[in-house]
Amino acid sequence: MSSFEVRGGKKLRGEIVPQGAKNEALQIISAVLLTPEPVTVSNIPDILDVNLLIELLMELGVKVQRPSRDTCIFQADDVDVDFLSSEDFRKKSGRLRGSVMIAGPMLSRFRKAYIPKPGGDKIGRRRLDTHIIGFEKLGARFEFDDQHHFFQLVAPQLTGTYMLLDEPSVTGTANIVMAAVMAKGTTTIYNAACEPYLQQLCKMLNRMGAKISGVGSNLLIIEGVDYLGGTEHRMLPDMIEVGSFIGMAAMTQSEITIKNAGIAHLGMIPDKFQQLGIKMEFRGDDIFIPEQDHYEINTYLDGGILTIADHPWPGLTPDLLSIVIVVATQAVGSVLVHQKMFESRLFFTDKLIDMGAQIILCDPHRATVIGLGRRNQLRGITMSSPDIRAGQALLIAALSAEGKSTIQNIEQIDRGYQYIDERLRQLGADIKRV
């Protein structure tokens, strides 16, 4: 098992390019199962979760050419549907939360799917109800295999219908959309997720011949078609990386330019970091963060303490709240961070407290951060990464801390951030993989 050794307190400088969007990649790559024709996908992040999904598709019989590390040509013209019920599939798909995304395309095209018990991050309960209920409304039947912890779905015929989702789940909406594109009749999905990832998926499916309207809103209307063809698709820059790099620049008092940041697709991410007092300039599609000695958290107009919470798009993504917390530790002022979606995502704050941060964990969903304004620099410690986003937050803390930090279980970071140590070294960070 690998670790990062980080000697912090160094100012960074230079340009960094965000990878392709991880959460988009898991949906887009699953969607190649909807057609027997070639689909070319570019700007693919070279990370563990995405590579595991590509390997899983290859085991299913999908032909994959990789002319470069960020581009794949997929062709699903000889899919081995029986592999879904094998022990190999159960083991491999159980390692990866994103494997749930192949259920919608498999139901749509082959009328059969298996869903493993969710793998991935240990950040709290991650239910599959939205996916299963949506499939049922389209006409699928499911059985739960208690022995292997698997859902088996069959659908001799998928028929369009109206559905009101109980939550605007991004993966749930994407899975239902992929199941509905070749259903008979019209499917209407209200309270649909409308994140850029989902918009990208819908635009790609429309280029393949699907008929999806309402893209970008929470009301999607899908007219079923008989066949989908091949296409080309390019991933957006990863908004979570962009937010992480904004926070990293402020924490380390660095001058950094984030190149090709996809500013039009960031929603209120820049606004939330500006509320923490971080200055930035938008130069075309680049974000320039100047060196800042101090940054001060805004208050409300009546002087009340700022609250930053996650919301469905266009609200702030929950994936960035770990970064917000660590950045706030060195700000001037206080902020209440409210993580509504996952009940275990704030537990990593104990490591920040060990580093010298002043954080009150109010309950599993809320933490109050008292910014020290750099009066007391964080100190390096040995710690373990509990999940992808907390791992990146701890890495940012280590880069700003005094002395040496050791971050264990960095496979969690590798699941979501490609070559992160190499890219940080190019900015001047003292980080090595051990």
C-alpha positions in Angstrom: 0.0 0.0 0.0 1.4 3.4 -1.1 1.7 6.7 0.9 2.4 10.3 0.1 5.2 12.0 2.0 4.7 15.8 1.8 6.9 18.5 3.2 4.7 21.5 3.4 5.0 25.2 3.8 6.2 25.8 0.2 4.6 28.3 -2.1 3.6 26.9 -5.4 3.7 28.6 -8.8 2.7 27.8 -12.4 -0.1 26.4 -14.5 -2.2 23.3 -14.0 -4.7 21.7 -16.3 -7.7 19.9 -14.8 -8.4 16.3 -15.8 -11.5 15.2 -17.6 -14.6 14.9 -15.3 -14.6 11.6 -13.3 -18.3 11.7 -12.6 -19.1 12.3 -16.2 -16.8 9.6 -17.4 -18.6 6.8 -15.5 -21.8 7.7 -17.2 -20.5 8.3 -20.7 -18.4 5.1 -20.8 -21.4 3.1 -19.6 -23.5 4.6 -22.4 -21.3 3.0 -25.1 -23.2 -0.3 -24.3 -26.3 1.3 -26.0 -25.0 0.8 -29.6 -23.1 -1.8 -31.6 -21.4 1.1 -33.5 -18.0 2.7 -32.5 -18.1 5.5 -29.9 -14.9 7.6 -29.5 -14.5 9.3 -26.1 -11.7 11.8 -25.4 -10.4 13.7 -22.3 -10.9 10.5 -20.2 -9.3 10.9 -16.8 -6.6 8.2 -16.3 -7.7 7.2 -12.8 -8.4 4.0 -11.0 -12.3 4.2 -10.9 -12.5 4.9 -14.7 -9.9 2.3 -15.6 -11.7 -0.3 -13.6 -15.0 0.5 -15.5 -13.2 0.2 -18.8 -11.7 -3.2 -17.7 -15.2 -4.3 -16.7 -16.6 -3.4 -20.2 -13.7 -5.3 -21.8 -14.7 -8.4 -19.7 -18.2 -8.0 -21.0 -16.9 -8.2 -24.6 -16.7 -4.6 -25.5 -13.8 -3.9 -27.9 -11.6 -1.1 -26.6 -8.8 0.7 -28.6 -6.8 3.3 -26.6 -4.8 5.5 -29.2 -3.8 7.7 -26.3 -4.2 7.6 -22.5 -7.1 10.1 -22.6 -8.9 8.6 -25.6 -10.8 5.4 -26.1 -12.7 3.9 -29.1 -15.4 1.6 -27.8 -17.4 -0.9 -29.8 -20.1 -3.0 -28.0 -21.0 -5.2 -31.0 -20.4 -8.6 -29.3 -21.5 -8.2 -25.6 -21.4 -11.3 -23.5 -24.7 -10.8 -21.5 -24.1 -14.0 -19.5 -21.0 -12.5 -18.0 -23.3 -10.4 -15.8 -24.3 -13.4 -13.8 -20.8 -14.7 -13.2 -18.8 -14.7 -10.0 -16.1 -12.6 -11.8 -18.6 -9.8 -12.5 -19.8 -9.8 -9.0 -16.3 -9.4 -7.6 -15.1 -6.8 -10.0 -18.3 -4.7 -10.1 -18.5 -4.8 -6.3 -15.2 -2.8 -6.1 -16.6 0.1 -8.0 -19.6 2.3 -7.3 -19.7 3.4 -10.9 -20.5 -0.2 -12.1 -24.2 0.5 -11.2 -24.2 2.8 -14.3 -24.1 -0.1 -16.8 -27.6 -1.4 -15.6 -29.6 1.2 -17.5 -27.9 0.6 -20.9 -28.0 -3.2 -20.4 -31.7 -3.1 -19.6 -32.4 -0.8 -22.6 -30.5 -2.9 -25.2 -30.5 -6.4 -23.8 -33.5 -6.4 -21.3 -31.3 -7.8 -18.5 -29.1 -6.3 -15.9 -27.4 -7.0 -12.5 -26.6 -4.4 -9.9 -24.0 -5.1 -7.2 -24.2 -3.8 -3.7 -22.5 -0.3 -4.0 -18.8 -0.2 -3.6 -16.5 2.9 -3.6 -16.3 5.5 -0.9 -17.2 4.7 2.7 -18.9 8.1 3.2 -22.3 6.9 4.4 -25.4 5.1 3.1 -25.7 5.2 -0.7 -29.0 3.8 -1.6 -30.1 2.5 -5.0 -33.8 3.0 -4.5 -34.1 5.8 -7.1 -32.5 3.5 -9.7 -34.6 0.4 -8.9 -37.9 2.3 -8.6 -37.2 4.1 -11.9 -36.5 0.8 -13.7 -39.7 -0.7 -12.2 -41.8 2.1 -13.5 -40.4 1.4 -17.0 -41.5 -2.2 -16.6 -38.5 -4.0 -15.2 -38.9 -6.7 -12.5 -36.2 -7.2 -9.9 -35.1 -9.8 -7.4 -32.5 -9.4 -4.6 -30.0 -12.2 -4.2 -29.4 -12.3 -0.4 -26.5 -14.6 -0.8 -24.5 -12.5 -3.3 -26.0 -9.1 -2.4 -27.1 -8.5 -6.0 -30.1 -7.1 -7.7 -31.2 -9.0 -10.8 -33.4 -7.1 -13.3 -35.3 -8.4 -16.3 -37.5 -6.4 -18.6 -39.1 -8.2 -21.6 -40.4 -4.8 -22.6 -39.6 -1.3 -21.4 -42.5 1.2 -21.7 -42.3 4.9 -21.3 -44.1 6.5 -18.4 -44.3 9.5 -16.1 -42.2 9.4 -12.9 -41.4 11.9 -10.2 -38.1 11.1 -8.6 -37.9 11.1 -4.8 -34.5 12.7 -5.0 -32.6 14.4 -7.9 -29.9 11.7 -7.9 -27.3 12.2 -10.6 -26.5 8.6 -11.1 -30.2 7.6 -10.7 -31.3 10.0 -13.3 -28.5 9.0 -15.7 -29.4 5.3 -15.3 -33.1 5.9 -15.9 -32.4 8.1 -18.9 -30.2 5.4 -20.5 -32.9 2.7 -19.8 -35.6 5.0 -21.3 -34.0 6.0 -24.6 -35.0 2.8 -26.3 -38.2 2.2 -24.4 -41.6 2.1 -26.2 -43.3 5.5 -26.0 -42.5 8.6 -24.0 -40.9 8.8 -20.6 -41.2 12.0 -18.5 -38.8 12.4 -15.6 -39.6 15.2 -13.1 -37.2 16.2 -10.3 -34.4 15.0 -12.6 -30.8 15.9 -11.8 -29.5 18.6 -14.1 -25.8 18.6 -13.3 -23.4 19.3 -16.3 -22.5 15.6 -16.2 -26.1 14.7 -16.9 -26.4 17.4 -19.6 -23.3 16.0 -21.3 -24.8 12.5 -21.3 -28.1 13.7 -22.8 -26.3 15.7 -25.5 -24.2 12.6 -26.4 -27.3 10.4 -26.5 -29.1 12.9 -28.7 -26.1 12.8 -31.1 -26.5 9.0 -31.1 -30.1 9.3 -32.3 -32.0 9.6 -29.0 -34.8 12.2 -28.5 -34.3 13.9 -25.2 -35.7 17.4 -24.5 -35.5 19.6 -21.4 -31.7 19.0 -21.1 -30.4 21.3 -18.4 -33.7 21.4 -16.5 -35.3 19.1 -13.9 -38.0 18.0 -16.4 -36.7 15.6 -19.0 -38.9 14.2 -21.8 -37.6 11.1 -23.6 -39.2 9.8 -26.8 -38.1 6.2 -27.2 -36.3 5.2 -30.4 -35.5 1.8 -31.9 -31.7 2.2 -32.5 -28.8 4.3 -31.4 -25.6 4.8 -33.5 -22.0 5.7 -32.8 -20.7 9.2 -32.0 -17.7 11.1 -30.7 -17.7 12.8 -27.3 -15.3 14.9 -25.3 -15.4 15.2 -21.5 -15.7 18.4 -19.6 -12.9 19.5 -17.3 -13.4 18.1 -13.8 -15.2 20.8 -11.7 -14.1 19.1 -8.5 -10.4 19.4 -9.5 -10.9 23.0 -10.4 -12.4 23.7 -7.0 -9.6 21.8 -5.3 -6.9 23.8 -7.1 -8.6 27.1 -6.2 -8.5 26.1 -2.5 -5.0 24.7 -2.8 -3.7 28.0 -4.2 -5.2 30.0 -1.3 -4.0 27.6 1.4 -0.4 27.6 0.2 -0.3 31.3 -0.6 0.5 30.4 -4.2 0.1 32.1 -7.6 -1.6 29.5 -9.8 -3.3 29.5 -13.2 -5.9 26.8 -13.8 -5.9 26.4 -17.6 -9.0 25.4 -19.6 -11.2 25.3 -16.5 -14.6 25.0 -18.2 -15.8 28.2 -16.4 -19.2 28.1 -18.1 -19.9 24.7 -16.4 -18.7 25.5 -12.9 -22.0 27.0 -11.6 -21.5 28.7 -8.2 -18.2 26.9 -7.3 -16.1 30.1 -7.9 -18.7 32.2 -5.9 -18.4 29.9 -2.9 -14.6 30.2 -2.8 -14.9 33.9 -3.2 -17.2 33.9 -0.2 -14.2 32.4 1.7 -12.2 35.5 0.7 -10.2 34.0 -2.2 -9.4 36.3 -5.0 -9.5 35.1 -8.6 -9.5 36.5 -12.1 -11.2 34.9 -15.1 -9.0 35.1 -18.2 -10.8 33.6 -21.1 -11.4 30.0 -19.9 -8.5 30.2 -17.4 -8.7 31.0 -13.7 -5.8 33.0 -12.2 -5.5 32.9 -8.4 -3.0 35.5 -7.2 -0.8 35.0 -4.1 -2.7 36.0 -1.0 -1.2 36.4 2.5 -4.7 36.4 4.1 -8.2 35.7 3.0 -11.3 36.6 5.1 -14.6 34.7 5.2 -17.6 36.8 4.3 -20.5 37.3 6.7 -24.2 37.7 5.9 -25.4 41.3 5.6 -26.7 41.2 9.2 -23.3 40.1 10.5 -24.3 36.4 10.8 -21.8 33.6 10.4 -21.7 32.3 6.8 -23.2 28.8 6.1 -22.0 26.8 3.1 -24.1 23.8 2.3 -24.4 21.3 -0.5 -27.5 21.5 -2.8 -28.6 19.8 -6.1 -27.3 21.6 -9.2 -27.0 24.5 -9.7 -26.2 24.5 -5.9 -22.7 23.6 -4.6 -21.7 19.9 -5.2 -21.2 17.9 -2.0 -17.9 16.7 -3.4 -16.3 20.1 -2.6 -17.3 20.5 1.0 -14.2 18.7 2.3 -12.1 21.2 0.4 -14.1 24.1 1.8 -13.5 22.9 5.3 -9.7 22.6 5.0 -9.4 26.0 3.2 -11.5 27.7 5.9 -9.0 26.5 8.6 -6.5 29.2 7.5 -9.0 31.9 6.7 -9.9 34.9 8.9 -13.4 34.3 10.3 -15.7 31.4 10.8 -18.0 29.3 8.7 -20.6 26.6 9.3 -20.4 23.8 6.8 -23.5 21.7 6.3 -23.1 18.4 4.5 -26.7 17.2 3.9 -26.2 14.2 1.7 -23.7 11.8 3.4 -23.6 11.2 7.1 -19.9 10.0 7.3 -18.2 12.6 5.1 -17.1 15.0 7.9 -15.4 12.5 10.1 -12.1 13.2 8.4 -12.0 16.5 10.4 -10.4 14.7 13.3 -7.1 14.6 11.2 -7.3 18.4 10.7 -7.9 18.9 14.4 -4.7 16.8 15.0 -2.9 19.1 12.7 -3.9 22.1 14.8 -7.2 23.3 13.1 -10.0 24.7 15.2 -13.1 22.7 14.1 -16.2 21.8 16.1 -17.9 18.7 14.7 -21.5 19.6 15.6 -23.0 16.3 14.4 -22.4 13.9 11.5 -23.7 16.5 9.0 -22.4 19.9 10.3 -19.0 21.3 11.2 -18.0 24.8 12.4 -14.6 26.0 11.3 -12.9 28.8 13.2 -10.4 30.3 10.9 -7.0 30.9 12.5 -5.9 33.5 9.9 -2.5 31.7 9.8 -1.7 32.7 13.4 -0.9 29.0 14.0 0.3 27.1 11.0 -1.0 23.5 10.6 1.6 20.9 11.6 2.5 17.8 9.6 1.2 14.4 11.0 0.7 10.8 9.8 -2.9 10.3 8.6 -5.0 8.0 6.4 -7.2 9.0 3.5 -10.8 7.8 4.2 -12.3 8.7 0.8 -11.4 10.4 -2.5 -12.5 14.0 -1.6 -11.3 13.9 2.0 -8.0 12.5 0.7 -7.5 15.5 -1.6 -8.5 17.8 1.3 -5.9 16.3 3.6 -3.3 16.5 0.8 -4.0 20.3 0.5 -3.7 20.6 4.3 -0.3 18.8 4.2 1.0 21.1 1.4 0.3 24.1 3.7 1.4 22.5 6.9 4.7 22.9 8.7 7.0 19.9 8.6 6.5 16.4 7.1 3.1 14.8 6.6 2.5 11.2 5.6 -0.8 10.3 3.9 -1.6 6.6 3.9 -4.2 4.8 1.8 -3.6 7.0 -1.1 -5.4 4.5 -3.4 -8.5 6.5 -2.4 -6.9 9.7 -3.9 -5.8 7.8 -7.0 -9.4 6.7 -7.6 -10.3 10.3 -8.4 -7.2 12.4 -9.3 -4.8 11.4 -12.1 -1.0 11.7 -11.6 -1.7 14.2 -8.8 1.8 13.9 -7.2 3.5 14.5 -10.6 1.3 17.5 -11.4 1.9 19.1 -8.0 5.7 18.6 -8.3 5.6 20.6 -11.5 4.2 23.5 -9.4 7.0 23.1 -7.0 5.4 20.9 -4.3 7.7 18.6 -2.2 5.7 15.4 -2.5 6.8 11.9 -3.2 5.0 8.5 -3.5 6.5 5.9 -1.1 
